[in-house]
Amino acid sequence: MNNENSLVKKPFIHISRRSDVSKKTTIIVRVVTILSALLMCGLVSTIVAPGSFLDFYIYIYEGTLFSFNTLLATVWNAGLLLLIAAAITPAFKMKFWNIGAEGQVLMGALGAVIIMKFVAPSIPNALALLLMLVFSIVFSSIWAFIPSLFKALFNTNETLFTLMMNYIAIGIVASFSLRYKAPTSTALGIINQDTHQGWLPEIGGYKYIINIIVIIVLVVLVWGYLKFSKHGYEIAVLNGSERTAEYVGINVKTVTMRTMILCGVLCGIAGFLIVAGASHTVSDTVVGGRGFTAVMISWLGHFNPLEMALYALLNEFISTGGRNAAGNLGYSVEVARVLSGLFFLAILTSEFFTNFRIKLDFSFLRKNKNTPTQNLEGGK
């Protein structure tokens, strides 16, 4: 019977982490996967719109890289996603699963809009922008701090807590927009459209340049913070083991709350950039789901803000370019979303098989002749 029990306990699927994958192999696999995923998207587009294989890639290029304005918009949207991903990365690195970036950015945008609408018209623009930034950071930091406080005091589940706070933030912003909507509209509308009070200035007549510069600086700072600072070291220790962190004298609760405040600061700046440098308004959809997409970008980039830049650009390239292709080739925008999903599904699958080894055990199919049979009548 011991032999029989040993057979029963053997799992059919064995998953183990690979430890022998070189950096060169990883890079080659990623490049091949990205090219294969792009090829797969072109084939799917051809199935939906026959004869559109080459046109699909042309329209993706035109929708993302064709002109300088288009390129700036692409880099801005990718940069915004990258900034949000960088904002949640410190929490993820210490295994605090902050799924609330969508709500935190929304609250930051709301703080900026309150100043833009009610204060900015009566003060200098530079002061208005400064107050908008401060209010954005305060609103978002408070929103991020609340889950960490409950985690520290009551050991609540941060995943559910931060997720639910997204919907509370969406409700608050939707109520604000409805309360102060334009007289002839169902939305808040563009604020200070005539005076541009509370708007970031354009450089050389181009939008988004200041936004992009700010994002680049912040992402590099986050990378340096995680890699070289004492706080980054404490986060890395927490990623290994909470008990180890306590043993070496790290106050886990303090680090958790401090890190979530940092997440809130970065999400608040993202909300400020959306309002002051892009949309000049707020709505419950102004973040566009980037708070959730940022989770995937952070994981794909292995919590390295510099690696995440590649995947943020790829996301913008395939999603915005796919929508442009859909509009020109005559199929639904939903198909473009499917293509984007397939693209990243392929990348996620390759990441899994690069880092893990799967073995199948078919021993349970083989009859073991040494296993004693049991008498059906109960005898020996």
DRENBA-961864 format. One record per residue: z, y, x of N, C-alpha, C in turn. Coordinates in pm, whole numbers, padded with zeros to 5 digits, always signed. Layout:
! DRENBA-961864
ZYXZYXZYX/...
//
This chain:
! DRENBA-961864
+00000-00121+00081+00000+00000+00000+00000+00128+00086/+00057+00115+00208+00058+00233+00296-00083+00278+00330/-00172+00175+00351-00311+00207+00383-00378+00277+00266/-00347+00229+00145-00405+00289+00025-00358+00433+00008/-00228+00457+00032-00175+00592+00017-00237+00688+00118/-00261+00637+00241-00321+00723+00343-00462+00763+00305/-00534+00670+00235-00669+00704+00191-00666+00807+00080/-00571+00796-00010-00562+00888-00122-00530+01029-00074/-00448+01039+00029-00403+01170+00076-00509+01244+00156/-00612+01176+00200-00716+01242+00278-00803+01330+00188/-00814+01460+00217-00899+01547+00135-01046+01519+00160/-01126+01540+00056-01270+01519+00068-01334+01628+00154/-01283+01752+00139-01338+01866+00213-01234+01916+00312/-01271+01922+00438-01185+01976+00543-01243+02111+00587/-01163+02219+00575-01205+02352+00619-01114+02395+00732/-01172+02424+00845-01093+02466+00962-01160+02586+01028/-01078+02672+01086-01132+02792+01151-01195+02756+01285/-01311+02815+01310-01378+02795+01438-01311+02882+01545/-01295+02827+01662-01238+02903+01774-01335+02913+01892/-01454+02857+01873-01548+02849+01985-01674+02932+01962/-01669+03029+01870-01787+03110+01840-01789+03232+01933/-01894+03244+02012-01904+03357+02104-01948+03483+02030/-01923+03598+02091-01961+03725+02031-02113+03735+02018/-02183+03683+02118-02329+03685+02115-02382+03605+01997/-02325+03487+01974-02367+03403+01861-02340+03474+01729/-02223+03538+01719-02187+03609+01597-02287+03720+01567/-02325+03796+01669-02421+03906+01650-02557+03852+01607/-02602+03744+01671-02731+03684+01635-02730+03636+01491/-02621+03570+01451-02611+03519+01313-02614+03634+01214/-02545+03743+01244-02542+03858+01153-02681+03921+01139/-02749+03939+01251-02883+03999+01246-02979+03911+01166/-02977+03781+01193-03065+03689+01121-03031+03688+00973/-02902+03692+00940-02860+03692+00800-02906+03817+00728/-02890+03933+00791-02932+04059+00728-03083+04058+00703/-03160+04015+00801-03306+04009+00784-03345+03908+00676/-03276+03795+00673-03304+03693+00571-03268+03744+00432/-03156+03818+00423-03115+03874+00294-03217+03977+00244/-03269+04060+00335-03373+04156+00297-03499+04084+00251/-03534+03977+00320-03651+03898+00280-03631+03837+00143/-03510+03786+00117-03480+03727-00013-03490+03830-00125/-03442+03952-00099-03452+04059-00200-03598+04090-00231/-03683+04094-00127-03825+04117-00149-03890+04008-00231/-03850+03884-00209-03904+03771-00286-03862+03779-00432/-03735+03815-00455-03687+03829-00594-03762+03942-00663/-03784+04053-00593-03860+04164-00650-04001+04121-00685/-04060+04036-00601-04196+03987-00628-04200+03898-00751/-04093+03821-00772-04086+03736-00892-04079+03822-01018/-03998+03930-01012-03981+04018-01128-04106+04103-01150/-04162+04155-01041-04283+04238-01049-04387+04179-00953/-04469+04088-01000-04565+04017-00912-04650+04114-00829/-04667+04079-00704-04749+04160-00614-04678+04278-00553/-04544+04283-00568-04471+04402-00523-04394+04381-00392/-04427+04275-00320-04346+04240-00202-04340+04355-00101/-04454+04403-00055-04456+04511+00043-04414+04644-00019/-04455+04667-00145-04418+04791-00213-04267+04805-00224/-04196+04693-00241-04051+04695-00252-03988+04761-00130/-04032+04724-00012-03975+04780+00111-04019+04925+00131/-04140+04956+00088-04187+05095+00099-04102+05187+00013/-04073+05143-00110-03992+05226-00201-03846+05234-00155/-03796+05130-00093-03661+05137-00036-03657+05244+00074/-03759+05244+00158-03768+05344+00265-03778+05485+00206/-03864+05502+00107-03882+05634+00046-03755+05682-00023/-03678+05590-00078-03557+05627-00151-03438+05659-00062/-03447+05624+00066-03330+05642+00153-03358+05719+00282/-03479+05712+00333-03505+05767+00467-03628+05857+00474/-03697+05879+00364-03830+05940+00367-03829+06084+00417/-03734+06165+00370-03727+06305+00411-03588+06334+00467/-03573+06453+00526-03443+06487+00585-03337+06500+00476/-03374+06558+00361-03279+06568+00249-03237+06430+00200/-03334+06340+00190-03304+06203+00147-03215+06134+00248/-03244+06154+00376-03162+06093+00481-03019+06146+00476/-03003+06278+00456-02869+06335+00447-02792+06277+00329/-02860+06263+00214-02794+06206+00096-02752+06062+00122/-02838+05987+00192-02806+05847+00224-02685+05839+00315/-02684+05922+00420-02572+05920+00514-02444+05967+00447/-02455+06066+00358-02336+06115+00287-02277+06007+00198/-02360+05942+00119-02309+05837+00029-02251+05720+00107/-02320+05681+00215-02267+05573+00299-02138+05618+00368/-02135+05744+00411-02016+05796+00477-01897+05803+00385/-01920+05841+00260-01810+05844+00163-01752+05705+00143/-01839+05606+00129-01794+05468+00116-01717+05425+00242/-01768+05464+00358-01702+05430+00484-01564+05493+00493/-01552+05619+00452-01422+05687+00457-01320+05618+00367/-01363+05578+00247-01271+05509+00156-01232+05373+00214/-01329+05304+00274-01298+05175+00337-01201+05194+00453/-01222+05299+00532-01130+05328+00642-00991+05364+00590/-00986+05426+00472-00857+05465+00414-00772+05344+00378/-00833+05239+00325-00755+05122+00283-00734+05022+00396/-00805+05038+00506-00797+04941+00615-00658+04930+00678/-00586+05041+00706-00452+05024+00763-00360+04939+00676/-00368+04958+00544-00286+04876+00454-00330+04730+00458/-00460+04708+00459-00511+04571+00464-00470+04501+00593/-00470+04576+00703-00436+04515+00832-00292+04465+00836/-00205+04524+00755-00067+04476+00752-00040+04391+00627/-00150+04346+00565-00144+04255+00451-00077+04317+00328/-00095+04447+00312-00060+04515+00187-00191+04539+00115/-00215+04465+00007-00348+04463-00054-00364+04580-00151/-00404+04692-00095-00424+04815-00171-00561+04812-00238/-00562+04778-00367-00688+04775-00444-00702+04905-00525/-00621+05005-00493-00617+05124-00576-00691+05244-00522/-00785+05223-00430-00855+05337-00371-00934+05416-00475/-00990+05347-00574-01067+05417-00678-00981+05522-00746/-00861+05483-00787-00772+05576-00853-00718+05683-00760/-00692+05647-00636-00640+05744-00540-00742+05853-00509/-00869+05815-00495-00974+05915-00474-00991+06001-00598/-00984+05940-00715-00995+06015-00841-00886+06120-00851/-00763+06081-00818-00653+06177-00826-00671+06289-00723/-00724+06256-00606-00754+06360-00509-00859+06456-00560/-00962+06403-00626-01066+06487-00684-01009+06575-00795/-00917+06519-00875-00855+06597-00982-00775+06714-00926/-00700+06688-00818-00624+06797-00756-00714+06909-00709/-00828+06874-00650-00923+06976-00604-00982+07054-00720/-01015+06985-00828-01078+07050-00944-00982+07147-01012/-00854+07112-01017-00756+07202-01079-00755+07337-01008/-00755+07334-00875-00758+07460-00799-00893+07528-00816/-01001+07452-00810-01135+07510-00821-01153+07582-00954/-01102+07525-01060-01126+07581-01194-01031+07696-01228/-00904+07682-01191-00805+07778-01240-00760+07880-01135/-00779+07852-01008-00728+07941-00903-00840+08002-00819/-00941+07923-00786-01045+07966-00692-01116+08095-00733/-01144+08119-00863-01218+08241-00898-01147+08370-00860/-01017+08367-00838-00942+08491-00814-00893+08505-00670/-00933+08416-00580-00889+08424-00441-01009+08404-00348/-00995+08439-00219-01106+08417-00125-01143+08269-00116/-01270+08245-00086-01320+08107-00087-01250+08020+00018/-01223+08076+00136-01158+07997+00241-01019+07951+00196/-00945+08041+00132-00812+08005+00082-00822+07904-00031/-00924+07921-00115-00945+07825-00225-00971+07685-00171/-01056+07676-00070-01087+07545-00010-00963+07483+00052/-00881+07565+00118-00758+07514+00179-00663+07461+00073/-00645+07536-00036-00558+07491-00144-00613+07365-00211/-00744+07359-00228-00805+07238-00285-00777+07116-00199/-00789+07133-00067-00762+07022+00024-00616+06979+00015/-00525+07076+00014-00382+07043+00007-00350+06971-00123/-00399+07022-00235-00371+06958-00364-00433+06819-00371/-00551+06803-00315-00615+06671-00314-00528+06571-00239/-00480+06610-00122-00398+06521-00040-00266+06489-00110/-00204+06591-00170-00075+06570-00238-00091+06476-00356/-00190+06501-00441-00212+06417-00560-00238+06271-00519/-00327+06253-00423-00365+06118-00384-00252+06047-00310/-00179+06120-00227-00069+06059-00152+00042+06012-00245/+00073+06092-00344+00173+06050-00443+00126+05924-00514/-00001+05921-00551-00056+05806-00623-00053+05680-00536/-00071+05696-00406-00067+05581-00315+00077+05542-00281/+00166+05640-00278+00305+05614-00240+00380+05534-00347/+00349+05557-00473+00423+05492-00582+00422+05339-00569/+00307+05273-00550+00310+05126-00536+00390+05080-00415/+00382+05155-00305+00457+05114-00185+00607+05128-00207/+00648+05229-00283+00790+05247-00314+00842+05131-00399/+00765+05093-00500+00805+04980-00586+00804+04849-00507/+00710+04837-00414+00707+04718-00328+00833+04712-00242/+00872+04826-00187+00989+04830-00100+01119+04806-00177/+01128+04861-00298+01253+04852-00374+01264+04724-00456/+01152+04682-00517+01158+04571-00612+01066+04454-00576/+00998+04463-00461+00907+04358-00417+00801+04326-00523/+00746+04430-00584+00641+04410-00684+00512+04363-00618/+00422+04309-00698+00292+04263-00648+00201+04385-00632/+00171+04420-00507+00095+04543-00482-00049+04533-00532/-00105+04413-00536-00244+04398-00582-00256+04440-00728/-00169+04385-00812-00172+04419-00955-00131+04564-00977/-00030+04609-00903+00022+04744-00923-00086+04848-00892/-00149+04835-00776-00252+04932-00738-00375+04922-00829/-00407+04800-00872-00520+04782-00962-00496+04853-01095/-00377+04835-01152-00346+04899-01280-00342+05051-01268/-00300+05102-01152-00295+05247-01136-00435+05308-01131/-00535+05228-01097-00673+05276-01108-00704+05318-01251/-00668+05234-01345-00701+05260-01485-00619+05375-01542/-00497+05391-01493-00418+05508-01534-00485+05636-01483/-00529+05634-01359-00598+05751-01302-00727+05781-01377/-00802+05678-01410-00926+05697-01486-00895+05763-01620/-00788+05718-01687-00750+05776-01815-00708+05921-01802/-00633+05954-01697-00589+06092-01675-00708+06184-01652/-00800+06141-01567-00917+06223-01536-01007+06238-01659/-01024+06130-01734-01106+06137-01856-01044+06233-01957/-00912+06232-01970-00843+06323-02063-00859+06468-02018/-00847+06491-01887-00864+06627-01834-01006+06677-01860/-01104+06593-01834-01244+06632-01855-01270+06664-02000/-01213+06586-02090-01233+06609-02233-01163+06737-02278/-01045+06761-02222-00968+06880-02261-01037+07008-02217/-01099+07009-02099-01158+07131-02045-01310+07122-02034/-01371+07046-02120-01517+07029-02116-01588+07160-02147/-01712+07169-02104-01795+07286-02134-01820+07294-02284/-01832+07416-02339-01846+07431-02485-01964+07355-02545/-02073+07346-02474-02193+07280-02528-02216+07143-02466/-02112+07085-02409-02129+06958-02339-02014+06864-02372/-02033+06737-02340-01927+06638-02356-01855+06613-02224/-01893+06687-02119-01833+06669-01987-01780+06803-01936/-01708+06797-01826-01650+06918-01769-01757+07014-01719/-01866+06961-01668-01974+07044-01617-01946+07095-01477/-02049+07150-01414-02035+07204-01279-01949+07330-01283/-01851+07336-01195-01754+07446-01195-01799+07555-01097/-01784+07680-01141-01818+07797-01057-01961+07790-01006/-02052+07757-01095-02192+07739-01055-02255+07870-01010/-02209+07982-01065-02266+08112-01030-02205+08170-00902/-02074+08154-00886-02005+08217-00773-01990+08123-00652/-01999+07994-00676-01979+07893-00571-01840+07899-00509/-01743+07951-00584-01605+07952-00536-01552+07808-00532/-01493+07772-00419-01443+07636-00403-01549+07538-00358/-01665+07589-00321-01773+07503-00271-01777+07510-00118/-01797+07398-00054-01819+07398+00090-01955+07462+00119/-01965+07544+00222-02093+07611+00250-02198+07513+00302/-02323+07548+00278-02434+07470+00333-02463+07517+00476/-02518+07429+00556-02557+07464+00693-02708+07452+00705/-02773+07563+00735-02918+07563+00746-02987+07533+00614/-02916+07560+00503-02974+07534+00371-02962+07389+00327/-02889+07308+00403-02875+07165+00370-02732+07135+00326/-02722+07057+00219-02592+07009+00173-02548+06890+00259/-02421+06858+00245-02360+06735+00298-02333+06736+00448/-02384+06834+00523-02366+06828+00668-02218+06838+00705/-02145+06932+00643-02001+06943+00670-01930+06815+00628/-01966+06762+00511-01906+06637+00464-01921+06527+00569/-02042+06513+00621-02071+06405+00716-01993+06424+00846/-01985+06549+00894-01910+06576+01017-01762+06540+00999/-01705+06582+00886-01564+06552+00858-01540+06401+00854/-01630+06329+00789-01615+06183+00777-01621+06116+00915/-01716+06158+00997-01729+06098+01132-01600+06119+01212/-01547+06241+01207-01424+06271+01281-01308+06185+01229/-01294+06176+01097-01183+06101+01039-01192+05952+01071/-01312+05896+01062-01329+05752+01089-01295+05721+01235/-01338+05806+01327-01304+05786+01469-01153+05797+01489/-01090+05892+01420-00945+05906+01432-00871+05784+01378/-00918+05729+01267-00855+05608+01213-00871+05492+01311/-00989+05479+01369-01012+05374+01468-00915+05389+01586/-00901+05511+01638-00809+05535+01748-00664+05512+01708/-00630+05553+01588-00493+05535+01536-00456+05387+01532/-00546+05304+01481-00518+05161+01470-00518+05092+01606/-00600+05140+01697-00618+05070+01825-00520+05114+01933/-00482+05242+01933-00407+05293+02048-00268+05348+02015/-00239+05378+01889-00111+05442+01858+00001+05340+01838/+00124+05389+01845+00241+05304+01819+00239+05254+01675/+00201+05342+01583+00192+05300+01443+00089+05188+01425/-00022+05200+01496-00123+05094+01490-00069+04962+01542/+00013+04970+01647+00076+04848+01701+00169+04786+01597/+00247+04868+01529+00339+04817+01427+00263+04751+01313/+00151+04810+01275+00067+04750+01171+00014+04615+01217/-00028+04606+01343-00080+04480+01397+00029+04372+01399/+00152+04410+01433+00262+04313+01433+00289+04264+01291/+00288+04355+01195+00307+04316+01055+00197+04223+01007/+00078+04241+01058-00033+04152+01022-00006+04009+01067/+00064+03995+01181+00096+03862+01230+00208+03797+01152/+00320+03867+01139+00435+03809+01070+00536+03919+01039/+00582+03921+00915+00683+04018+00876+00815+03990+00947/+00848+03862+00965+00973+03827+01034+00969+03870+01180/+00854+03852+01243+00840+03897+01382+00858+04048+01392/+00802+04121+01296+00816+04267+01295+00963+04306+01282/+01036+04240+01194+01178+04269+01178+01255+04233+01305/+01215+04125+01370+01285+04078+01490+01273+04179+01604/+01156+04243+01615+01137+04341+01724+01182+04481+01684/+01245+04493+01567+01305+04620+01527+01217+04711+01445/+01110+04660+01387+01022+04741+01303+01076+04742+01160/+01093+04861+01104+01138+04874+00965+01017+04853+00873/+01009+04736+00813+00890+04698+00736+00869+04792+00618/+00975+04827+00548+00962+04914+00430+00911+05052+00469/+00965+05105+00578+00921+05237+00624+00775+05236+00665/+00734+05134+00739+00595+05124+00783+00502+05110+00663/+00544+05031+00564+00462+05012+00444+00440+05144+00371/+00548+05218+00348+00535+05344+00275+00458+05448+00357/+00483+05452+00487+00411+05547+00573+00262+05517+00575/+00227+05389+00582+00086+05351+00586+00016+05384+00455/+00085+05362+00343+00023+05394+00214+00006+05545+00195/+00098+05623+00251+00080+05768+00246-00045+05807+00326/-00065+05742+00441-00186+05767+00519-00311+05732+00438/-00307+05619+00368-00419+05582+00281-00444+05691+00177/-00334+05743+00120-00347+05848+00021-00406+05975+00077/-00367+06010+00199-00421+06131+00264-00573+06119+00280/-00618+06004+00330-00762+05984+00352-00838+05979+00220/-00781+05913+00120-00847+05910-00012-00849+06049-00074/-00743+06127-00050-00740+06264-00100-00850+06349-00038/-00871+06333+00093-00979+06406+00159-01114+06363+00104/-01129+06234+00076-01253+06186+00014-01275+06252-00121/-01169+06262-00202-01180+06329-00331-01215+06476-00316/-01157+06541-00216-01188+06682-00189-01334+06699-00152/-01386+06612-00065-01526+06622-00024-01621+06600-00141/-01585+06510-00233-01669+06487-00351-01679+06615-00433/-01565+06679-00456-01562+06797-00544-01617+06921-00473/-01570+06948-00352-01608+07071-00283-01746+07064-00220/-01789+06943-00182-01913+06933-00107-02024+06857-00172/-02004+06809-00296-02110+06728-00358-02123+06755-00507/-02031+06704-00589-02049+06708-00735-02006+06840-00796/-01905+06908-00737-01849+07033-00788-01795+07017-00930/-01751+06898-00961-01689+06869-01090-01613+06738-01075/-01554+06694-01183-01485+06565-01181-01508+06495-01314/-01519+06364-01307-01527+06280-01427-01469+06145-01390/-01450+06060-01490-01390+05929-01460-01486+05838-01385/-01612+05881-01367-01709+05799-01294-01754+05864-01163/-01689+05971-01122-01738+06047-01006-01726+05967-00876/-01634+05873-00869-01620+05790-00748-01724+05679-00748/-01772+05641-00864-01882+05545-00874-01850+05404-00831/-01723+05362-00843-01688+05225-00805-01675+05202-00656/-01685+05309-00578-01677+05292-00432-01541+05241-00387/-01437+05271-00465-01305+05222-00428-01297+05072-00426/-01376+05007-00511-01379+04861-00514-01476+04806-00409/-01592+04870-00397-01689+04827-00295-01631+04840-00155/-01544+04939-00136-01483+04961-00004-01401+04840+00042/-01346+04765-00053-01270+04645-00016-01361+04547+00059/-01480+04525+00005-01576+04435+00070-01620+04490+00206/-01644+04621+00212-01688+04682+00338-01581+04667+00446/-01456+04686+00407-01346+04673+00503-01334+04531+00556/-01348+04433+00469-01339+04293+00511-01458+04254+00598/-01578+04293+00557-01696+04259+00636-01690+04321+00776/-01631+04439+00786-01617+04506+00915-01499+04459+00995/-01430+04353+00947-01314+04297+01017-01209+04403+01047/-01191+04495+00951-01091+04601+00960-01114+04694+01079/-01236+04697+01128-01273+04788+01237-01359+04900+01178/-01306+05023+01172-01381+05132+01108-01521+05153+01165/-01541+05124+01294-01673+05144+01353-01770+05035+01307/-01724+04912+01294-01809+04805+01241-01842+04828+01095/-01747+04885+01021-01768+04907+00878-01883+05003+00851/-01911+05091+00948-02020+05188+00930-02153+05117+00904/-02177+05006+00974-02301+04931+00956-02315+04882+00813/-02209+04823+00760-02216+04765+00626-02219+04873+00517/-02155+04986+00544-02164+05097+00448-02307+05149+00439/-02374+05161+00554-02514+05204+00555-02604+05101+00487/-02580+04974+00513-02659+04868+00449-02641+04870+00298/-02517+04893+00253-02492+04898+00109-02570+05012+00045/-02567+05129+00108-02639+05243+00053-02789+05219+00059/-02836+05158+00166-02978+05132+00185-03030+05041+00074/-02958+04933+00045-03009+04835-00052-02982+04879-00196/-02872+04951-00222-02842+04992-00359-02926+05112-00403/-02925+05219-00323-03006+05337-00358-03155+05307-00345/-03192+05241-00236-03333+05203-00220-03379+05108-00328/-03291+05017-00369-03325+04923-00476-03347+04994-00609/-03265+05096-00636-03284+05172-00760-03416+05248-00758/-03452+05303-00642-03580+05372-00631-03696+05274-00650/-03684+05154-00593-03787+05052-00610-03799+05011-00756/-03684+04997-00823-03686+04958-00964-03758+05062-01049/-03730+05190-01022-03795+05296-01099-03945+05301-01078/-03990+05273-00956-04133+05281-00926-04209+05153-00961/-04141+05040-00960-04208+04913-00988-04194+04872-01134/-04116+04949-01210-04113+04927-01354-04019+04820-01404/-03920+04782-01323-03822+04689-01378-03685+04756-01386/-03592+04689-01454-03463+04749-01486-03381+04778-01361/-03300+04883-01371-03207+04915-01262-03106+04802-01244/-03079+04728-01352-02986+04615-01341-03039+04511-01242/-03171+04498-01233-03229+04405-01135-03194+04451-00994/-03196+04583-00973-03159+04638-00842-03014+04604-00808/-02928+04605-00909-02788+04569-00885-02776+04421-00850/-02857+04339-00915-02859+04196-00882-02903+04176-00737/-03006+04250-00697-03055+04241-00558-02946+04280-00459/-02872+04387-00492-02763+04430-00405-02655+04323-00396/-02625+04261-00511-02526+04154-00512-02571+04033-00430/-02698+03995-00445-02751+03882-00368-02750+03911-00218/-02781+04035-00184-02784+04075-00043-02648+04053+00022/-02543+04104-00044-02411+04092+00016-02351+03953-00002/-02394+03881-00103-02351+03741-00116-02401+03660+00004/-02524+03685+00044-02579+03615+00161-02501+03650+00287/-02464+03777+00302-02389+03818+00421-02249+03757+00420/-02184+03759+00304-02050+03701+00294-02053+03551+00323/-02156+03483+00274-02168+03340+00298-02184+03312+00447/-02267+03391+00513-02286+03370+00657-02158+03398+00734/-02082+03499+00691-01955+03529+00756-01860+03410+00745/-01861+03347+00627-01772+03232+00607-01809+03117+00700/-01937+03084+00703-01979+02969+00784-01975+03000+00934/-01977+03129+00969-01961+03164+01110-01818+03144+01157/-01724+03171+01068-01583+03167+01106-01512+03036+01071/-01575+02956+00984-01509+02832+00942-01604+02713+00954/-01545+02597+00978-01619+02472+00988-01581+02385+00869/-01681+02325+00804-01657+02238+00689-01697+02096+00725/-01607+02003+00699-01635+01861+00720-01607+01787+00590/-01696+01693+00557-01681+01611+00437-01635+01472+00478/-01536+01420+00409-01482+01287+00438-01517+01193+00323/-01606+01099+00350-01651+01004+00248-01577+00870+00257/-01465+00869+00327-01395+00741+00345-01344+00684+00214/-01322+00770+00114-01270+00719-00013-01374+00633-00086/-01501+00643-00044-01605+00562-00108-01609+00420-00053/-01554+00401+00064-01556+00269+00126-01438+00186+00079/-01467+00063+00043-01360-00026-00001-01282-00076+00120/-01154-00071+00108-01069-00119+00216-01029-00263+00187/-01079-00356+00267-01054-00498+00240-00909-00536+00267/-00839-00457+00346-00701-00491+00380-00601-00443+00276/-00649-00371+00173-00557-00319+00073-00520-00429-00024/-00391-00462-00039-00351-00570-00131-00377-00531-00275/-00418-00629-00356-00442-00606-00498-00316-00635-00576/-00303-00568-00688-00184-00581-00771-00214-00673-00888/-00125-00770-00915-00142-00864-01026-00129-00788-01157/-00229-00803-01246-00228-00730-01372-00116-00776-01464/-00067-00901-01443+00038-00953-01530+00177-00916-01479/+00182-00847-01369+00312-00802-01318+00369-00896-01215/+00301-01007-01181+00353-01100-01082+00323-01055-00943/+00382-01123-00843+00358-01092-00704+00237-01167-00656/
//
